[in-house]
């Protein structure tokens, strides 16, 4: 497994001795180990790193572990992180309170390293299964692409990332031309084949791009860290690939798609995820009006005058 893809463990503890011990004893485990020596630092790192598991000391001087887990669970960006409480005070009350607040496990100090490793592995297995189930629920059954629910969630996240780090973000909306007529003439089974083929083309692009089925015969592709000019090149490749597809079931049949492209800099003001969708949709509508089987970029009234 690539180092980047290793599960992440964040240790929040004010004891440097604990951090040194864990670095030494966990060095052969297949994890990325990160350390925070204060609760506030740990909360910031949790948002940035989004670790799989947090090992959290209850007895912290700035914010105790109960307050930390309450804040983690109240934040949509960190609420799904598995938290294992660690405490020198092995009291039933602490354990019950921690579990009620959302911790997945509790370990008493001083801990046996073999027990700690076993509990970490268990928490990581559970996280992996939870992710797999969540991912399955966000995949469109016909196209195999991400569904609309995932698109909405991911666009919001990528937009926030774009604003926070001043990185470009571009959105493509695509619609299969004349799809209803194709369905009516050749049947829904063939319509499904068309959707599957178009989805295969959209998912064969760059690894960083997020292709989703937006609804019906409409699709959306989120392009993080991609300028408008780069996105237009990518989109033109999609258009040409789909237009070149041959359909053995129906010799001579040509099916095309229209595309609208917009980035955060040129979308309707003020730029928001919603305005980005609206702008890309408007561009796609222009592509339809201008003859279909084309790529159009969004042009605001200010830009076009």
KENU-671332 format. One record per residue (C-alpha): x, y, z; residue number from 0. Coordinates in pm, 1 decimal. Layout:
<guza><u>X</u><v>Y</v><w>Z</w><n>NUM</n></guza>
...
***
This chain:
<guza><u>0.0</u><v>0.0</v><w>0.0</w><n>0</n></guza>
<guza><u>128.5</u><v>343.6</v><w>-93.2</w><n>1</n></guza>
<guza><u>234.8</u><v>557.6</v><w>204.2</w><n>2</n></guza>
<guza><u>-24.0</u><v>819.6</v><w>108.3</w><n>3</n></guza>
<guza><u>-302.6</u><v>559.8</v><w>124.7</w><n>4</n></guza>
<guza><u>-211.0</u><v>419.3</v><w>464.7</w><n>5</n></guza>
<guza><u>-472.5</u><v>471.5</v><w>738.4</w><n>6</n></guza>
<guza><u>-402.3</u><v>769.6</v><w>963.5</w><n>7</n></guza>
<guza><u>-379.2</u><v>767.1</v><w>1340.6</w><n>8</n></guza>
<guza><u>-382.3</u><v>1097.3</v><w>1529.9</w><n>9</n></guza>
<guza><u>-263.4</u><v>1087.9</v><w>1891.6</w><n>10</n></guza>
<guza><u>-383.9</u><v>1378.7</v><w>2108.6</w><n>11</n></guza>
<guza><u>-193.1</u><v>1367.3</v><w>2435.9</w><n>12</n></guza>
<guza><u>0.5</u><v>1624.5</v><w>2638.5</w><n>13</n></guza>
<guza><u>268.5</u><v>1370.1</v><w>2733.6</w><n>14</n></guza>
<guza><u>573.5</u><v>1372.7</v><w>2508.3</w><n>15</n></guza>
<guza><u>667.9</u><v>1037.6</v><w>2662.0</w><n>16</n></guza>
<guza><u>348.0</u><v>883.2</v><w>2522.2</w><n>17</n></guza>
<guza><u>422.3</u><v>1021.7</v><w>2175.9</w><n>18</n></guza>
<guza><u>777.7</u><v>883.1</v><w>2183.9</w><n>19</n></guza>
<guza><u>653.5</u><v>546.4</v><w>2305.8</w><n>20</n></guza>
<guza><u>392.4</u><v>516.8</v><w>2032.6</w><n>21</n></guza>
<guza><u>634.4</u><v>628.5</v><w>1759.7</w><n>22</n></guza>
<guza><u>869.8</u><v>354.1</v><w>1872.9</w><n>23</n></guza>
<guza><u>614.9</u><v>75.9</v><w>1924.9</w><n>24</n></guza>
<guza><u>396.5</u><v>144.5</v><w>1621.4</w><n>25</n></guza>
<guza><u>671.9</u><v>206.3</v><w>1367.8</w><n>26</n></guza>
<guza><u>617.4</u><v>-131.4</v><w>1200.0</w><n>27</n></guza>
<guza><u>239.7</u><v>-92.7</v><w>1180.7</w><n>28</n></guza>
<guza><u>91.7</u><v>-2.2</v><w>842.3</w><n>29</n></guza>
<guza><u>-32.6</u><v>339.1</v><w>955.0</w><n>30</n></guza>
<guza><u>57.4</u><v>706.6</v><w>930.5</w><n>31</n></guza>
<guza><u>115.4</u><v>834.2</v><w>1284.5</w><n>32</n></guza>
<guza><u>47.1</u><v>1201.3</v><w>1365.6</w><n>33</n></guza>
<guza><u>85.7</u><v>1372.6</v><w>1702.3</w><n>34</n></guza>
<guza><u>-77.0</u><v>1667.9</v><w>1876.4</w><n>35</n></guza>
<guza><u>31.8</u><v>1780.4</v><w>2223.8</w><n>36</n></guza>
<guza><u>-272.1</u><v>1997.1</v><w>2299.3</w><n>37</n></guza>
<guza><u>-646.4</u><v>1962.5</v><w>2249.1</w><n>38</n></guza>
<guza><u>-676.0</u><v>2273.3</v><w>2033.3</w><n>39</n></guza>
<guza><u>-390.9</u><v>2160.6</v><w>1809.7</w><n>40</n></guza>
<guza><u>-554.6</u><v>1818.7</v><w>1788.3</w><n>41</n></guza>
<guza><u>-888.3</u><v>1965.7</v><w>1677.6</w><n>42</n></guza>
<guza><u>-718.0</u><v>2164.4</v><w>1401.6</w><n>43</n></guza>
<guza><u>-517.4</u><v>1861.2</v><w>1287.2</w><n>44</n></guza>
<guza><u>-830.6</u><v>1644.4</v><w>1289.1</w><n>45</n></guza>
<guza><u>-1001.7</u><v>1882.5</v><w>1044.4</w><n>46</n></guza>
<guza><u>-697.9</u><v>1901.1</v><w>814.6</w><n>47</n></guza>
<guza><u>-587.1</u><v>1536.5</v><w>827.5</w><n>48</n></guza>
<guza><u>-925.1</u><v>1365.6</v><w>866.4</w><n>49</n></guza>
<guza><u>-758.3</u><v>1066.3</v><w>1035.7</w><n>50</n></guza>
<guza><u>-921.3</u><v>724.8</v><w>1048.3</w><n>51</n></guza>
<guza><u>-871.6</u><v>694.1</v><w>1424.5</w><n>52</n></guza>
<guza><u>-793.2</u><v>938.7</v><w>1705.0</w><n>53</n></guza>
<guza><u>-628.1</u><v>820.3</v><w>2025.7</w><n>54</n></guza>
<guza><u>-748.4</u><v>1083.2</v><w>2272.3</w><n>55</n></guza>
<guza><u>-628.1</u><v>1140.8</v><w>2627.1</w><n>56</n></guza>
<guza><u>-910.8</u><v>1243.5</v><w>2860.3</w><n>57</n></guza>
<guza><u>-688.2</u><v>1436.3</v><w>3100.8</w><n>58</n></guza>
<guza><u>-577.3</u><v>1728.7</v><w>2884.9</w><n>59</n></guza>
<guza><u>-490.5</u><v>2068.4</v><w>3041.0</w><n>60</n></guza>
<guza><u>-659.0</u><v>2304.6</v><w>2790.9</w><n>61</n></guza>
<guza><u>-976.0</u><v>2114.8</v><w>2693.5</w><n>62</n></guza>
<guza><u>-1047.9</u><v>1776.0</v><w>2846.4</w><n>63</n></guza>
<guza><u>-1114.0</u><v>1478.1</v><w>2623.2</w><n>64</n></guza>
<guza><u>-1489.5</u><v>1495.8</v><w>2677.4</w><n>65</n></guza>
<guza><u>-1502.8</u><v>1849.1</v><w>2538.1</w><n>66</n></guza>
<guza><u>-1277.2</u><v>1750.6</v><w>2248.2</w><n>67</n></guza>
<guza><u>-1493.6</u><v>1456.7</v><w>2140.7</w><n>68</n></guza>
<guza><u>-1807.5</u><v>1669.5</v><w>2175.1</w><n>69</n></guza>
<guza><u>-1656.2</u><v>1921.8</v><w>1931.1</w><n>70</n></guza>
<guza><u>-1539.9</u><v>1647.9</v><w>1694.8</w><n>71</n></guza>
<guza><u>-1885.9</u><v>1492.1</v><w>1680.9</w><n>72</n></guza>
<guza><u>-2052.2</u><v>1831.9</v><w>1631.7</w><n>73</n></guza>
<guza><u>-1839.8</u><v>1908.0</v><w>1324.1</w><n>74</n></guza>
<guza><u>-1954.6</u><v>1743.9</v><w>996.3</w><n>75</n></guza>
<guza><u>-1590.6</u><v>1727.5</v><w>882.2</w><n>76</n></guza>
<guza><u>-1480.4</u><v>1517.9</v><w>1182.7</w><n>77</n></guza>
<guza><u>-1793.6</u><v>1350.8</v><w>1318.0</w><n>78</n></guza>
<guza><u>-1723.0</u><v>1014.4</v><w>1153.1</w><n>79</n></guza>
<guza><u>-1367.5</u><v>975.3</v><w>1287.2</w><n>80</n></guza>
<guza><u>-1333.2</u><v>681.9</v><w>1528.6</w><n>81</n></guza>
<guza><u>-1216.0</u><v>799.8</v><w>1872.5</w><n>82</n></guza>
<guza><u>-1047.3</u><v>575.2</v><w>2129.6</w><n>83</n></guza>
<guza><u>-1028.8</u><v>729.1</v><w>2476.1</w><n>84</n></guza>
<guza><u>-717.0</u><v>687.7</v><w>2688.6</w><n>85</n></guza>
<guza><u>-710.8</u><v>770.1</v><w>3059.5</w><n>86</n></guza>
<guza><u>-493.2</u><v>704.9</v><w>3364.0</w><n>87</n></guza>
<guza><u>-808.7</u><v>715.0</v><w>3576.7</w><n>88</n></guza>
<guza><u>-967.4</u><v>377.2</v><w>3503.0</w><n>89</n></guza>
<guza><u>-1311.2</u><v>472.6</v><w>3628.1</w><n>90</n></guza>
<guza><u>-1637.2</u><v>323.3</v><w>3500.3</w><n>91</n></guza>
<guza><u>-1793.2</u><v>669.8</v><w>3494.5</w><n>92</n></guza>
<guza><u>-1529.8</u><v>799.5</v><w>3251.1</w><n>93</n></guza>
<guza><u>-1572.5</u><v>498.4</v><w>3027.5</w><n>94</n></guza>
<guza><u>-1951.8</u><v>527.9</v><w>3016.4</w><n>95</n></guza>
<guza><u>-1941.9</u><v>902.9</v><w>2953.9</w><n>96</n></guza>
<guza><u>-1686.0</u><v>865.1</v><w>2675.5</w><n>97</n></guza>
<guza><u>-1884.9</u><v>591.6</v><w>2500.2</w><n>98</n></guza>
<guza><u>-2205.5</u><v>794.2</v><w>2533.3</w><n>99</n></guza>
<guza><u>-2031.6</u><v>1088.1</v><w>2363.5</w><n>100</n></guza>
<guza><u>-1939.3</u><v>869.8</v><w>2066.8</w><n>101</n></guza>
<guza><u>-1606.0</u><v>701.6</v><w>2147.8</w><n>102</n></guza>
<guza><u>-1564.5</u><v>353.6</v><w>1998.4</w><n>103</n></guza>
<guza><u>-1332.2</u><v>218.1</v><w>2267.3</w><n>104</n></guza>
<guza><u>-1154.6</u><v>296.5</v><w>2596.0</w><n>105</n></guza>
<guza><u>-801.4</u><v>205.4</v><w>2706.1</w><n>106</n></guza>
<guza><u>-659.5</u><v>258.6</v><w>3054.7</w><n>107</n></guza>
<guza><u>-306.7</u><v>388.5</v><w>3113.9</w><n>108</n></guza>
<guza><u>-55.9</u><v>237.1</v><w>3144.0</w><n>109</n></guza>
<guza><u>-163.6</u><v>30.7</v><w>2845.1</w><n>110</n></guza>
<guza><u>-20.0</u><v>-290.3</v><w>2708.9</w><n>111</n></guza>
<guza><u>108.7</u><v>-220.3</v><w>2359.7</w><n>112</n></guza>
<guza><u>-22.7</u><v>-555.8</v><w>2230.7</w><n>113</n></guza>
<guza><u>-371.9</u><v>-465.4</v><w>2352.5</w><n>114</n></guza>
<guza><u>-343.7</u><v>-117.0</v><w>2201.0</w><n>115</n></guza>
<guza><u>-245.2</u><v>-259.4</v><w>1862.5</w><n>116</n></guza>
<guza><u>-536.3</u><v>-503.4</v><w>1869.6</w><n>117</n></guza>
<guza><u>-784.7</u><v>-227.1</v><w>1954.9</w><n>118</n></guza>
<guza><u>-642.4</u><v>-0.4</v><w>1683.6</w><n>119</n></guza>
<guza><u>-671.7</u><v>-273.8</v><w>1422.9</w><n>120</n></guza>
<guza><u>-1028.7</u><v>-342.6</v><w>1530.5</w><n>121</n></guza>
<guza><u>-1121.9</u><v>25.9</v><w>1502.3</w><n>122</n></guza>
<guza><u>-957.9</u><v>50.1</v><w>1158.5</w><n>123</n></guza>
<guza><u>-1146.2</u><v>-258.4</v><w>1035.7</w><n>124</n></guza>
<guza><u>-1476.2</u><v>-110.0</v><w>1148.7</w><n>125</n></guza>
<guza><u>-1393.5</u><v>222.6</v><w>981.2</w><n>126</n></guza>
<guza><u>-1310.4</u><v>41.5</v><w>658.3</w><n>127</n></guza>
<guza><u>-1642.2</u><v>-145.1</v><w>661.0</w><n>128</n></guza>
<guza><u>-1837.7</u><v>170.4</v><w>740.8</w><n>129</n></guza>
<guza><u>-1668.2</u><v>349.5</v><w>450.1</w><n>130</n></guza>
<guza><u>-1743.5</u><v>65.3</v><w>211.7</w><n>131</n></guza>
<guza><u>-2113.1</u><v>70.3</v><w>306.9</w><n>132</n></guza>
<guza><u>-2131.7</u><v>448.7</v><w>280.7</w><n>133</n></guza>
<guza><u>-1957.6</u><v>441.6</v><w>-56.3</w><n>134</n></guza>
<guza><u>-2192.7</u><v>174.2</v><w>-187.9</w><n>135</n></guza>
<guza><u>-2490.1</u><v>388.6</v><w>-89.5</w><n>136</n></guza>
<guza><u>-2346.9</u><v>678.7</v><w>-291.6</w><n>137</n></guza>
<guza><u>-2292.9</u><v>494.2</v><w>-620.2</w><n>138</n></guza>
<guza><u>-2547.5</u><v>505.3</v><w>-900.1</w><n>139</n></guza>
<guza><u>-2656.5</u><v>150.5</v><w>-979.8</w><n>140</n></guza>
<guza><u>-2681.1</u><v>185.2</v><w>-1359.3</w><n>141</n></guza>
<guza><u>-2383.1</u><v>401.7</v><w>-1450.3</w><n>142</n></guza>
<guza><u>-2145.7</u><v>298.2</v><w>-1171.8</w><n>143</n></guza>
<guza><u>-2065.0</u><v>666.9</v><w>-1116.6</w><n>144</n></guza>
<guza><u>-2117.4</u><v>864.3</v><w>-796.2</w><n>145</n></guza>
<guza><u>-2481.2</u><v>960.0</v><w>-744.0</w><n>146</n></guza>
<guza><u>-2644.5</u><v>1300.7</v><w>-695.0</w><n>147</n></guza>
<guza><u>-2619.8</u><v>1285.3</v><w>-316.0</w><n>148</n></guza>
<guza><u>-2244.1</u><v>1232.1</v><w>-333.8</w><n>149</n></guza>
<guza><u>-2210.6</u><v>1503.6</v><w>-597.9</w><n>150</n></guza>
<guza><u>-2377.9</u><v>1762.1</v><w>-372.9</w><n>151</n></guza>
<guza><u>-2160.7</u><v>1666.2</v><w>-78.2</w><n>152</n></guza>
<guza><u>-1837.4</u><v>1655.6</v><w>-276.5</w><n>153</n></guza>
<guza><u>-1897.2</u><v>1981.6</v><w>-463.3</w><n>154</n></guza>
<guza><u>-1951.1</u><v>2163.3</v><w>-132.2</w><n>155</n></guza>
<guza><u>-1628.3</u><v>2014.9</v><w>4.5</w><n>156</n></guza>
<guza><u>-1423.3</u><v>2094.0</v><w>-307.5</w><n>157</n></guza>
<guza><u>-1565.8</u><v>2446.4</v><w>-321.1</w><n>158</n></guza>
<guza><u>-1465.7</u><v>2509.4</v><w>42.0</w><n>159</n></guza>
<guza><u>-1117.7</u><v>2375.0</v><w>-35.2</w><n>160</n></guza>
<guza><u>-1092.7</u><v>2600.2</v><w>-340.5</w><n>161</n></guza>
<guza><u>-1184.2</u><v>2909.3</v><w>-139.3</w><n>162</n></guza>
<guza><u>-965.2</u><v>2819.6</v><w>156.3</w><n>163</n></guza>
<guza><u>-647.9</u><v>2757.7</v><w>-44.3</w><n>164</n></guza>
<guza><u>-724.9</u><v>2983.2</v><w>-342.9</w><n>165</n></guza>
<guza><u>-715.9</u><v>2693.2</v><w>-588.9</w><n>166</n></guza>
<guza><u>-907.9</u><v>2674.3</v><w>-917.5</w><n>167</n></guza>
<guza><u>-1219.6</u><v>2460.3</v><w>-939.7</w><n>168</n></guza>
<guza><u>-1420.4</u><v>2382.5</v><w>-1253.1</w><n>169</n></guza>
<guza><u>-1751.3</u><v>2205.8</v><w>-1308.7</w><n>170</n></guza>
<guza><u>-1875.4</u><v>2030.0</v><w>-1621.9</w><n>171</n></guza>
<guza><u>-2242.7</u><v>1949.3</v><w>-1680.6</w><n>172</n></guza>
<guza><u>-2327.8</u><v>1714.4</v><w>-1967.0</w><n>173</n></guza>
<guza><u>-2652.7</u><v>1598.7</v><w>-2122.4</w><n>174</n></guza>
<guza><u>-2699.1</u><v>1321.9</v><w>-2379.5</w><n>175</n></guza>
<guza><u>-2860.9</u><v>1479.2</v><w>-2686.6</w><n>176</n></guza>
<guza><u>-3204.9</u><v>1355.3</v><w>-2785.2</w><n>177</n></guza>
<guza><u>-3202.6</u><v>1084.5</v><w>-2520.3</w><n>178</n></guza>
<guza><u>-3581.5</u><v>1064.7</v><w>-2482.9</w><n>179</n></guza>
<guza><u>-3622.5</u><v>1014.5</v><w>-2857.3</w><n>180</n></guza>
<guza><u>-3353.3</u><v>743.1</v><w>-2850.4</w><n>181</n></guza>
<guza><u>-3534.1</u><v>570.2</v><w>-2565.1</w><n>182</n></guza>
<guza><u>-3868.4</u><v>592.6</v><w>-2742.1</w><n>183</n></guza>
<guza><u>-3731.1</u><v>461.8</v><w>-3072.5</w><n>184</n></guza>
<guza><u>-3497.0</u><v>187.1</v><w>-2955.1</w><n>185</n></guza>
<guza><u>-3629.3</u><v>99.4</v><w>-2607.0</w><n>186</n></guza>
<guza><u>-3516.1</u><v>150.3</v><w>-2250.7</w><n>187</n></guza>
<guza><u>-3268.1</u><v>-136.9</v><w>-2253.7</w><n>188</n></guza>
<guza><u>-3073.1</u><v>32.3</v><w>-2531.1</w><n>189</n></guza>
<guza><u>-3107.4</u><v>362.6</v><w>-2343.3</w><n>190</n></guza>
<guza><u>-2938.0</u><v>196.9</v><w>-2045.9</w><n>191</n></guza>
<guza><u>-2653.6</u><v>83.4</v><w>-2272.1</w><n>192</n></guza>
<guza><u>-2607.4</u><v>442.9</v><w>-2392.7</w><n>193</n></guza>
<guza><u>-2589.4</u><v>571.9</v><w>-2035.1</w><n>194</n></guza>
<guza><u>-2340.6</u><v>300.8</v><w>-1938.0</w><n>195</n></guza>
<guza><u>-2118.1</u><v>377.3</v><w>-2238.9</w><n>196</n></guza>
<guza><u>-2121.8</u><v>751.7</v><w>-2171.6</w><n>197</n></guza>
<guza><u>-2044.5</u><v>688.8</v><w>-1802.5</w><n>198</n></guza>
<guza><u>-1746.9</u><v>470.1</v><w>-1900.7</w><n>199</n></guza>
<guza><u>-1605.0</u><v>756.6</v><w>-2106.0</w><n>200</n></guza>
<guza><u>-1652.7</u><v>1011.1</v><w>-1826.6</w><n>201</n></guza>
<guza><u>-1495.3</u><v>780.9</v><w>-1567.3</w><n>202</n></guza>
<guza><u>-1192.7</u><v>707.8</v><w>-1786.6</w><n>203</n></guza>
<guza><u>-1058.0</u><v>1061.0</v><w>-1750.4</w><n>204</n></guza>
<guza><u>-808.3</u><v>1197.1</v><w>-1502.3</w><n>205</n></guza>
<guza><u>-783.4</u><v>1028.8</v><w>-1162.2</w><n>206</n></guza>
<guza><u>-849.1</u><v>1356.9</v><w>-979.4</w><n>207</n></guza>
<guza><u>-1179.8</u><v>1425.2</v><w>-1158.5</w><n>208</n></guza>
<guza><u>-1508.6</u><v>1324.8</v><w>-994.4</w><n>209</n></guza>
<guza><u>-1768.2</u><v>1198.1</v><w>-1243.2</w><n>210</n></guza>
<guza><u>-2127.3</u><v>1173.5</v><w>-1117.3</w><n>211</n></guza>
<guza><u>-2467.7</u><v>1091.1</v><w>-1258.1</w><n>212</n></guza>
<guza><u>-2659.1</u><v>1411.2</v><w>-1194.3</w><n>213</n></guza>
<guza><u>-2997.6</u><v>1268.6</v><w>-1289.1</w><n>214</n></guza>
<guza><u>-3154.4</u><v>1086.9</v><w>-1584.2</w><n>215</n></guza>
<guza><u>-2933.6</u><v>1152.9</v><w>-1886.7</w><n>216</n></guza>
<guza><u>-2748.6</u><v>1439.8</v><w>-1716.2</w><n>217</n></guza>
<guza><u>-2398.6</u><v>1403.7</v><w>-1574.6</w><n>218</n></guza>
<guza><u>-2162.2</u><v>1624.2</v><w>-1375.1</w><n>219</n></guza>
<guza><u>-1782.9</u><v>1617.5</v><w>-1347.0</w><n>220</n></guza>
<guza><u>-1603.7</u><v>1808.2</v><w>-1070.8</w><n>221</n></guza>
<guza><u>-1248.3</u><v>1906.8</v><w>-1166.1</w><n>222</n></guza>
<guza><u>-1046.6</u><v>2015.3</v><w>-859.6</w><n>223</n></guza>
<guza><u>-738.7</u><v>2233.1</v><w>-912.0</w><n>224</n></guza>
<guza><u>-827.7</u><v>2272.8</v><w>-1279.4</w><n>225</n></guza>
<guza><u>-846.0</u><v>2599.0</v><w>-1471.4</w><n>226</n></guza>
<guza><u>-1120.0</u><v>2675.2</v><w>-1720.7</w><n>227</n></guza>
<guza><u>-888.5</u><v>2634.0</v><w>-2021.1</w><n>228</n></guza>
<guza><u>-768.0</u><v>2294.7</v><w>-1894.7</w><n>229</n></guza>
<guza><u>-1126.1</u><v>2185.9</v><w>-1831.7</w><n>230</n></guza>
<guza><u>-1232.3</u><v>2284.2</v><w>-2183.1</w><n>231</n></guza>
<guza><u>-961.7</u><v>2058.2</v><w>-2327.9</w><n>232</n></guza>
<guza><u>-1074.9</u><v>1768.5</v><w>-2107.6</w><n>233</n></guza>
<guza><u>-1439.1</u><v>1826.0</v><w>-2202.0</w><n>234</n></guza>
<guza><u>-1366.8</u><v>1835.4</v><w>-2574.1</w><n>235</n></guza>
<guza><u>-1201.9</u><v>1493.8</v><w>-2543.4</w><n>236</n></guza>
<guza><u>-1515.5</u><v>1358.0</v><w>-2374.9</w><n>237</n></guza>
<guza><u>-1735.1</u><v>1506.5</v><w>-2649.7</w><n>238</n></guza>
<guza><u>-1524.1</u><v>1365.1</v><w>-2931.7</w><n>239</n></guza>
<guza><u>-1496.9</u><v>1020.3</v><w>-2772.4</w><n>240</n></guza>
<guza><u>-1871.6</u><v>987.5</v><w>-2726.9</w><n>241</n></guza>
<guza><u>-1953.6</u><v>1119.2</v><w>-3073.6</w><n>242</n></guza>
<guza><u>-1717.9</u><v>857.9</v><w>-3222.0</w><n>243</n></guza>
<guza><u>-1888.8</u><v>562.0</v><w>-3052.0</w><n>244</n></guza>
<guza><u>-2044.6</u><v>311.4</v><w>-3291.6</w><n>245</n></guza>
<guza><u>-2354.9</u><v>115.2</v><w>-3195.8</w><n>246</n></guza>
<guza><u>-2346.1</u><v>-234.8</v><w>-3353.6</w><n>247</n></guza>
<guza><u>-2712.9</u><v>-288.0</v><w>-3265.8</w><n>248</n></guza>
<guza><u>-2810.3</u><v>7.5</v><w>-3486.6</w><n>249</n></guza>
<guza><u>-2574.8</u><v>61.2</v><w>-3779.8</w><n>250</n></guza>
<guza><u>-2517.1</u><v>423.2</v><w>-3871.1</w><n>251</n></guza>
<guza><u>-2666.2</u><v>558.2</v><w>-3548.0</w><n>252</n></guza>
<guza><u>-2482.1</u><v>858.0</v><w>-3399.6</w><n>253</n></guza>
<guza><u>-2545.2</u><v>972.8</v><w>-3042.0</w><n>254</n></guza>
<guza><u>-2386.3</u><v>1287.4</v><w>-2903.6</w><n>255</n></guza>
<guza><u>-2378.5</u><v>1496.8</v><w>-2587.8</w><n>256</n></guza>
<guza><u>-2373.9</u><v>1868.5</v><w>-2506.8</w><n>257</n></guza>
<guza><u>-2148.0</u><v>2012.5</v><w>-2239.5</w><n>258</n></guza>
<guza><u>-2144.2</u><v>2327.6</v><w>-2026.9</w><n>259</n></guza>
<guza><u>-1827.5</u><v>2430.1</v><w>-1842.7</w><n>260</n></guza>
<guza><u>-1774.7</u><v>2691.6</v><w>-1572.5</w><n>261</n></guza>
<guza><u>-1509.8</u><v>2769.7</v><w>-1311.6</w><n>262</n></guza>
<guza><u>-1534.0</u><v>2958.4</v><w>-982.9</w><n>263</n></guza>
<guza><u>-1384.1</u><v>3273.8</v><w>-1131.8</w><n>264</n></guza>
<guza><u>-1641.0</u><v>3314.2</v><w>-1408.6</w><n>265</n></guza>
<guza><u>-1955.6</u><v>3176.5</v><w>-1241.9</w><n>266</n></guza>
<guza><u>-2249.4</u><v>3393.7</v><w>-1148.2</w><n>267</n></guza>
<guza><u>-2168.2</u><v>3619.9</v><w>-853.4</w><n>268</n></guza>
<guza><u>-2132.4</u><v>3561.3</v><w>-569.5</w><n>269</n></guza>
<guza><u>-1953.3</u><v>3231.0</v><w>-641.1</w><n>270</n></guza>
<guza><u>-2114.5</u><v>2944.8</v><w>-449.3</w><n>271</n></guza>
<guza><u>-2161.0</u><v>2575.9</v><w>-525.9</w><n>272</n></guza>
<guza><u>-2516.7</u><v>2657.9</v><w>-636.5</w><n>273</n></guza>
<guza><u>-2407.3</u><v>2941.8</v><w>-867.1</w><n>274</n></guza>
<guza><u>-2140.8</u><v>2715.8</v><w>-1018.1</w><n>275</n></guza>
<guza><u>-2409.5</u><v>2458.2</v><w>-1104.4</w><n>276</n></guza>
<guza><u>-2641.5</u><v>2725.6</v><w>-1242.3</w><n>277</n></guza>
<guza><u>-2365.4</u><v>2874.3</v><w>-1457.1</w><n>278</n></guza>
<guza><u>-2253.6</u><v>2538.6</v><w>-1597.6</w><n>279</n></guza>
<guza><u>-2618.8</u><v>2451.1</v><w>-1665.2</w><n>280</n></guza>
<guza><u>-2667.0</u><v>2779.3</v><w>-1853.5</w><n>281</n></guza>
<guza><u>-2360.4</u><v>2703.5</v><w>-2064.7</w><n>282</n></guza>
<guza><u>-2495.9</u><v>2357.3</v><w>-2140.5</w><n>283</n></guza>
<guza><u>-2826.4</u><v>2513.3</v><w>-2248.6</w><n>284</n></guza>
<guza><u>-2635.0</u><v>2738.6</v><w>-2490.0</w><n>285</n></guza>
<guza><u>-2462.7</u><v>2429.2</v><w>-2630.9</w><n>286</n></guza>
<guza><u>-2806.9</u><v>2278.7</v><w>-2695.1</w><n>287</n></guza>
<guza><u>-2931.4</u><v>2598.2</v><w>-2859.0</w><n>288</n></guza>
<guza><u>-2622.8</u><v>2621.1</v><w>-3080.9</w><n>289</n></guza>
<guza><u>-2677.4</u><v>2281.8</v><w>-3240.1</w><n>290</n></guza>
<guza><u>-2585.0</u><v>2023.4</v><w>-2974.0</w><n>291</n></guza>
<guza><u>-2274.4</u><v>1800.9</v><w>-2975.3</w><n>292</n></guza>
<guza><u>-2065.5</u><v>2093.5</v><w>-2856.3</w><n>293</n></guza>
<guza><u>-1883.1</u><v>2236.5</v><w>-2556.8</w><n>294</n></guza>
<guza><u>-1970.3</u><v>2583.5</v><w>-2430.4</w><n>295</n></guza>
<guza><u>-1813.7</u><v>2781.2</v><w>-2148.1</w><n>296</n></guza>
<guza><u>-2025.7</u><v>3000.7</v><w>-1926.8</w><n>297</n></guza>
<guza><u>-2028.2</u><v>3365.6</v><w>-2029.7</w><n>298</n></guza>
<guza><u>-2191.9</u><v>3612.9</v><w>-1793.2</w><n>299</n></guza>
<guza><u>-2368.8</u><v>3920.5</v><w>-1923.7</w><n>300</n></guza>
<guza><u>-2073.0</u><v>4129.2</v><w>-1808.7</w><n>301</n></guza>
<guza><u>-1830.3</u><v>3907.8</v><w>-2001.5</w><n>302</n></guza>
<guza><u>-2039.8</u><v>3895.1</v><w>-2317.6</w><n>303</n></guza>
<guza><u>-2097.4</u><v>4271.8</v><w>-2352.2</w><n>304</n></guza>
***
